[in-house]
Amino acid sequence: MLIHPWDRADDQTWRSWLAARDFGLFAANGPAGAAPVLVPSHFLYEGGDEILLHLARPNPVWAALEANPRMTLAVTDDWAFVPGPWRAAEGAPPEEGVPTSYYASVHLVGTAAVVDDPEAKAELIGRQLARFQPEIAHGPIVPGQPPFGRMLSAIRGLRLTVEEVRPKFKYDGQKDASHRTRVADQLARRGAPGDAAARARLLA
């Protein structure tokens, strides 16, 4: 992912943005010459340098990680297509404007470790449920005990230790404030899905 200097988000910005999200695309390289294995999944991020998730035992990602434990999590949101006329220079013909896409995307690169210990998997699932359904009660997650204990053998946990972060917030950061305000007004008028979130990022 190309990141221009004006698109790179600072540490506080990307961390607070990521903390509000919990679904992304995991990519495992696997053996040399093989296509990456891509896995869309919910995940747990609690603000540090660790990502937690669990996947079904038959998932092909496990074989890929056995060959190469390096992995990337890509989380992308707040996107909008911006037509060319909206970005034309002030005083220039609208048809000379260059279209673009606005989006925020954070790529977390690190080394994955498989979690197979039943107690550790139960703890991981408990933390995920506390994030995803905090107001909804669930039965105890105890290895070997109902209602969920026997199901733990059907999954494996994954712990991604983040070693590199590539944060891109592409919102015309190289343009002046008047340009961004003009585009923000157009996004407000259009009101398509994603426009409000992109507009907020643009104005920020």
QUIVENVEN-V540375 format. One record per run of one state. SS is the DSSP state (helix for helix, strand for strand, loop for the rest). FROM is the first residue (numbers start at 1). LEN is the number of residues. If there is no record, write none. Layout:
# QUIVENVEN-V540375
[[SS & FROM & LEN] [SS & FROM & LEN]]
This chain:
# QUIVENVEN-V540375
[[loop & 1 & 4] [helix & 5 & 3] [strand & 8 & 1] [loop & 9 & 2] [helix & 11 & 9] [loop & 20 & 3] [strand & 23 & 6] [loop & 29 & 8] [strand & 37 & 6] [loop & 43 & 1] [strand & 44 & 2] [loop & 46 & 4] [strand & 50 & 7] [loop & 57 & 4] [helix & 61 & 7] [loop & 68 & 2] [strand & 70 & 13] [loop & 83 & 1] [helix & 84 & 4] [loop & 88 & 6] [helix & 94 & 3] [loop & 97 & 3] [strand & 100 & 16] [loop & 116 & 2] [helix & 118 & 15] [loop & 133 & 16] [helix & 149 & 6] [strand & 155 & 16] [loop & 171 & 6] [helix & 177 & 14] [loop & 191 & 4] [helix & 195 & 9] [loop & 204 & 1]]
